[in-house]
Structure formats: C-alpha cells, structure tokens
Amino acid sequence: MIARTHAAAIKGLPAAEDIQLAVADPNAAMLAAFTKQFPHAQTFADAATMLAEPAAENDIVVIATPPFTHYELACAALRTGRHVLCEKPLAMDRAEARAMLALAREQQRLLGCCSVRYFGWSPFEETRRLLREEILGHIYHVRFTFLEQRNRPGIEYQPETHWFLDQAKCGGGTLMDRAPYEFSLLNRLFQPLRIDVLNAWLSDPVTALSLPDSVVNDVEQHAGATLRYHLQDGSNFIMSYERASGTHSTERADIEISGLNGAIRWDWPSLRARKFLAHTYDRHGQAETKTISFATSYQGHVPFLEKPLHYFYQRVHGQDSPAVVNEQAVFNFSCVRAIYDCANTQQPQTVAWGE
Ligand SMILES: NC(=O)c1ccc[n+]([C@@H]2O[C@H](COP(=O)([O-])OP(=O)(O)OC[C@H]3O[C@@H](n4cnc5c(N)ncnc54)[C@H](O)[C@@H]3O)[C@@H](O)[C@H]2O)c1
C-alpha cells in the first residue's frame, strides 16, 4: 500500500527523470500490482537480490514492509552502504532501533523514519512560533487526546491487512501504528532531552467482529499514559496522553498546552480537524480567548504524503530539512515503545536523548 505512495512521490523530486526505481517483494501478486502502476520499475523477488546490485552514491532504500521485517531489511540495506528511510514504526522494540542506528553510524549513512507527514500543520507551526516567543510562560501540563471509535488498522482501516492485528508482526495496535506520527510532532514541538513514562495502560474494547478464524487479533486499540517531559531549559511538565482507534468513548482529537501565562488548544491533524488555534489568557482578571483561523491546512509546498521521501532526500543531499533521522528517529520511536514497556511491567520507563 504505502510503497506505492513513496514511489509516486519520486516525480516531485529534483531531476526525477534520472532517478531509477527498483522494488523487491516476495509476494508475486503484490509485485505485479506495483509494476502495473510503475511499469518502469526494476523488479526483484527478494530484497537480498535487489541489494546485491552495486550501490550508487546517495541511493535510498525505503522500507515499506510490515514492522517485524524492518530491522532485518534496514540492516541489510545499510550494510550495502545505502541510506535507509524506514516506515513507522521504526522497529519492534528499543533494542532493534538502537542497533539500527549504531549500524547507520558505522556505515556513515542516514537512518530516517517516515513519521513526518503531519509536519507543517498550520496550528502546529503557529504553536512552535508561540513557544519560541515564550508567550505561554512556564508550561506545566499538556493534554493530548485522539480518540477514534472505529478506525482500527486491519479492521476498519485497510481491513485486508491482517498483520496489523498480530502483535508478533506489528509489535502492538493503535500505539505502534499511529503514535509514531504523534510523538514526531510532540517532540518537534518541545524538543525534550528526556521523557519519563510514569504510568500507562493498554486496552482492547469489545465490539462485534467478523474476522476469519485464522486471524490473530491480540493488540490494543485504546491506550493512555502519563509522561514527564524534561526540556532543554531544565523545566519539565506532565503530559496526559490518550489514543484510541477503537473505543466506546466520545470521539475527539485535540491538544491543549497549559502554561502559567496562557493556554492554547487546537485540533490534531485528522480528516475532520478544523484549521484554528484558540489562545486563552488573562485580561484584567477575566479569561479572554483569541482564535486564529488558518487559510490552509499545511504550510510549505510538499504534498502531505510526499513529505517522508522529499524531506529525507533533502537531508541526504545536505539541504536543510525537517526529516526525522538518526537519534531523533530512535528517540521518537522509543517514546512509543516505552509506553508499552511501562504498561506491561507497571514500572516507570525513561527515554533519554543519546542513551
Ligand atoms: N497503509 C498505510 O496507510 C500506511 C501509512 C503509513 C505507513 N504505513 C506503514 O508502512 C508499512 C507497510 O504498510 P502497508 O500498509 O503498505 O503494508 P502492506 O501489507 O500493504 O504491504 C507490505 C508489503 O511488504 C511486502 N513484504 C513483506 N515482507 C517483505 C520482505 N521481507 N521483503 C520485501 N517485501 C516484503 C508484502 O508482500 C507487501 O506487499 C508498515 O510499517 C505500516 O505501518 C502504512
């Protein structure tokens, strides 16, 4: 599915006509469907054969396979001296992610993660500006709530893709699938040096399902955590994080950032998100709210789904880019994984920059 989006994104890159596209997929039907859409692509029945071709300087390998294959494929690609842009979630666990980064460093190649599609969301960019100007004063609490009642990967979303429901193949449910985007935005906003996951829970609310008997369905669809964000200026705040792709709770998708001098609230990027930001502060003892509306959903010119490849390409070519690479990619992933580790062990977890 997503491999085709990345392949289509090539056409927007500089000198796109000179870029050679190669694809490997052991599933012959999938490979045929891919080449129907991209007839000029060179095809391979497995990744090892494709990677055995001589590497050109700045070759990029995009890993667009189920999560349980990311580590092995990313390492194989890095060993051939190619840069790797890996789909989210980066890996299955923190040890895999660390090992991928160590190998990327050894090979002096970049390891990127595709979790950047929501960068540029107008209320998010305005929030970055307000935080840079310290308009809110000391931040003491962030409430992130994104609850969808029926958008479960492998059930309502891409119902034919059953690996989304099998923990051994995907590492987890809604958090593994959706939270990588969220922690990429949250961490770009606050640039923490360390995050503690103080407590966490995972749940899978019961609904009628008509899955084939052979399908393993053992992942969470509703989860939450309390995290402490430690910032570069020595301050810290608590974040209440809640995410669901399947729940009986009321749907909502917003973030509220509370500071001593004001609070801001906006809709998290989603299909129904409104393009506004509400800034509430005190005026002569009364609460006053200023609402900023945005003409466009996103700032910048790179189309939504083309961002992962475009940003990574820019970084590979030494240009300024918001690409999520190396330590940042591992840090963001570790935040997601630490929520599972905390929920499963009932022990607080710490994620530290450069650990
Ligand atoms: N579908 C989406 O909307 C979407 C969006 C963003 C990110 N992602 C992420 O992208 C990744 C792939 O998701 P998808 O929905 O495209 O999955 P998919 O099941 O549609 O496609 C995965 C493909 O990988 C192939 N594959 C499996 N093992 C392989 C191997 N060892 N070597 C080469 N090919 C192999 C499969 O045959 C299949 O064609 C996942 O990590 C997912 O979380 C998906």
The ligand as an SDF file (V2000), in Angstrom:
LIG
                    3D

 44 48  0  0  0  0  0  0  0  0999 V2000
   -1.0670    1.6410    4.7070 N   0  0  0  0  0  0  0  0  0  0  0  0
   -0.8810    2.8500    5.1660 C   0  0  0  0  0  0  0  0  0  0  0  0
   -1.7250    3.7640    5.0660 O   0  0  0  0  0  0  0  0  0  0  0  0
    0.4110    3.1890    5.8120 C   0  0  0  0  0  0  0  0  0  0  0  0
    0.6590    4.5170    6.0030 C   0  0  0  0  0  0  0  0  0  0  0  0
    1.8540    4.8840    6.5570 C   0  0  0  0  0  0  0  0  0  0  0  0
    2.7400    3.9230    6.9570 C   0  0  0  0  0  0  0  0  0  0  0  0
    2.4770    2.6090    6.8040 N   0  0  0  0  0  0  0  0  0  0  0  0
    3.4910    1.6490    7.2730 C   0  0  0  0  0  0  0  0  0  0  0  0
    4.1310    1.0990    6.1290 O   0  0  0  0  0  0  0  0  0  0  0  0
    4.4850   -0.2630    6.3640 C   0  0  0  0  0  0  0  0  0  0  0  0
    3.7960   -1.1150    5.3190 C   0  0  0  0  0  0  0  0  0  0  0  0
    2.3960   -0.9340    5.4380 O   0  0  0  0  0  0  0  0  0  0  0  0
    1.4190   -1.2580    4.2060 P   0  0  0  0  0  0  0  0  0  0  0  0
    0.0770   -0.8550    4.6570 O   0  0  0  0  0  0  0  0  0  0  0  0
    1.9750   -0.7100    2.9730 O   0  0  0  0  0  0  0  0  0  0  0  0
    1.5250   -2.8590    4.2040 O   0  0  0  0  0  0  0  0  0  0  0  0
    1.0820   -3.8560    3.0550 P   0  0  0  0  0  0  0  0  0  0  0  0
    0.7850   -5.1460    3.7600 O   0  0  0  0  0  0  0  0  0  0  0  0
    0.0710   -3.2330    2.1700 O   0  0  0  0  0  0  0  0  0  0  0  0
    2.4130   -4.0220    2.1920 O   0  0  0  0  0  0  0  0  0  0  0  0
    3.5650   -4.6200    2.7200 C   0  0  0  0  0  0  0  0  0  0  0  0
    4.3000   -5.2800    1.5830 C   0  0  0  0  0  0  0  0  0  0  0  0
    5.5590   -5.7400    2.0710 O   0  0  0  0  0  0  0  0  0  0  0  0
    5.8360   -6.9640    1.4180 C   0  0  0  0  0  0  0  0  0  0  0  0
    6.8600   -7.6860    2.1790 N   0  0  0  0  0  0  0  0  0  0  0  0
    6.7140   -8.4170    3.3060 C   0  0  0  0  0  0  0  0  0  0  0  0
    7.9130   -8.9150    3.6950 N   0  0  0  0  0  0  0  0  0  0  0  0
    8.8320   -8.4610    2.8050 C   0  0  0  0  0  0  0  0  0  0  0  0
   10.2300   -8.6230    2.6780 C   0  0  0  0  0  0  0  0  0  0  0  0
   10.9280   -9.3460    3.5580 N   0  0  0  0  0  0  0  0  0  0  0  0
   10.8440   -8.0350    1.6310 N   0  0  0  0  0  0  0  0  0  0  0  0
   10.1590   -7.3120    0.7260 C   0  0  0  0  0  0  0  0  0  0  0  0
    8.8190   -7.1160    0.8010 N   0  0  0  0  0  0  0  0  0  0  0  0
    8.1660   -7.6850    1.8390 C   0  0  0  0  0  0  0  0  0  0  0  0
    4.4840   -7.6590    1.3660 C   0  0  0  0  0  0  0  0  0  0  0  0
    4.4740   -8.6970    0.4000 O   0  0  0  0  0  0  0  0  0  0  0  0
    3.5690   -6.4950    0.9870 C   0  0  0  0  0  0  0  0  0  0  0  0
    3.4390   -6.3400   -0.3990 O   0  0  0  0  0  0  0  0  0  0  0  0
    4.0740   -0.5540    7.7990 C   0  0  0  0  0  0  0  0  0  0  0  0
    5.1470   -0.3420    8.6630 O   0  0  0  0  0  0  0  0  0  0  0  0
    2.9640    0.4610    8.0540 C   0  0  0  0  0  0  0  0  0  0  0  0
    2.8090    0.7800    9.4100 O   0  0  0  0  0  0  0  0  0  0  0  0
    1.3320    2.2200    6.2050 C   0  0  0  0  0  0  0  0  0  0  0  0
  1  2  1  0
  2  3  2  0
  2  4  1  0
  4  5  1  0
  4 44  2  0
  5  6  2  0
  6  7  1  0
  7  8  2  0
  8  9  1  0
  8 44  1  0
  9 10  1  0
  9 42  1  0
 10 11  1  0
 11 12  1  0
 11 40  1  0
 12 13  1  0
 13 14  1  0
 14 15  2  0
 14 16  1  0
 14 17  1  0
 17 18  1  0
 18 19  2  0
 18 20  1  0
 18 21  1  0
 21 22  1  0
 22 23  1  0
 23 24  1  0
 23 38  1  0
 24 25  1  0
 25 26  1  0
 25 36  1  0
 26 27  1  0
 26 35  1  0
 27 28  2  0
 28 29  1  0
 29 30  1  0
 29 35  2  0
 30 31  1  0
 30 32  2  0
 32 33  1  0
 33 34  2  0
 34 35  1  0
 36 37  1  0
 36 38  1  0
 38 39  1  0
 40 41  1  0
 40 42  1  0
 42 43  1  0
M  CHG  2   8   1  16  -1
M  END
$$$$
